[in-house]
Amino acid sequence: MANKRPPPEPRAVSTGEMPIVAPEELAQRCRAAGLRATPQRLAIFQALLQTETHPSPEAVFAVVKDA
């Protein structure tokens, strides 16, 4: 059986690099990758930070539309 990696820090989003833990950091990484840090993108990120599970797209939409 292969060695399992430890789970990521809670409330962190993995990008294959260092975990992102703040919306400002997400905005900075988006701009560095040539993407816009839109309010919609940041709202989705905030919704993902608020959960400890893997939410469905419908669950994320429900949280974002109520914001």
C-alpha positions as CSV (number, residue, x, y, z in Angstrom):
1,M,0.0,0.0,0.0
2,A,1.3,3.4,-0.9
3,N,2.1,6.0,1.7
4,K,-0.7,8.4,2.1
5,R,0.0,12.1,2.3
6,P,-1.3,14.0,5.3
7,P,-4.5,16.0,4.6
8,P,-4.1,19.7,3.8
9,E,-4.5,22.4,6.4
10,P,-8.2,23.1,7.1
11,R,-9.6,26.0,5.1
12,A,-6.8,26.1,2.6
13,V,-7.2,25.6,-1.2
14,S,-4.4,23.7,-2.9
15,T,-3.2,25.0,-6.3
16,G,-0.4,22.4,-6.6
17,E,1.8,25.0,-4.9
18,M,1.5,26.5,-1.5
19,P,-2.1,26.6,-0.1
20,I,-4.1,29.8,-0.6
21,V,-5.6,31.0,2.7
22,A,-6.6,34.6,1.9
23,P,-8.7,36.2,-0.8
24,E,-6.0,38.8,-1.4
25,E,-3.5,36.0,-2.2
26,L,-6.0,34.4,-4.6
27,A,-6.4,37.8,-6.4
28,Q,-2.6,38.2,-6.6
29,R,-2.2,34.7,-8.0
30,C,-5.0,35.2,-10.5
31,R,-3.4,38.4,-11.8
32,A,0.0,36.7,-12.0
33,A,-1.5,34.0,-14.1
34,G,-3.1,36.5,-16.4
35,L,-6.6,36.1,-15.0
36,R,-8.9,38.8,-13.6
37,A,-9.7,38.6,-9.9
38,T,-13.4,39.1,-10.5
39,P,-16.0,39.5,-7.7
40,Q,-17.6,36.3,-8.8
41,R,-14.3,34.3,-8.6
42,L,-13.5,35.7,-5.2
43,A,-17.1,34.9,-4.0
44,I,-16.7,31.3,-5.1
45,F,-13.3,31.2,-3.3
46,Q,-14.9,32.5,-0.1
47,A,-17.7,29.9,-0.3
48,L,-15.1,27.1,-0.7
49,L,-13.2,28.4,2.3
50,Q,-16.3,28.2,4.5
51,T,-16.7,24.4,4.0
52,E,-14.7,21.5,5.1
53,T,-16.3,19.1,2.6
54,H,-16.2,18.9,-1.1
55,P,-19.3,20.8,-2.1
56,S,-21.3,20.3,-5.2
57,P,-21.6,23.1,-7.8
58,E,-25.2,23.6,-6.7
59,A,-24.1,24.0,-3.0
60,V,-21.5,26.6,-4.0
61,F,-24.1,28.4,-6.1
62,A,-26.6,28.5,-3.2
63,V,-24.0,30.1,-0.9
64,V,-22.8,32.6,-3.5
65,K,-26.2,33.7,-4.6
66,D,-27.3,34.5,-1.0
67,A,-24.2,36.6,-0.5
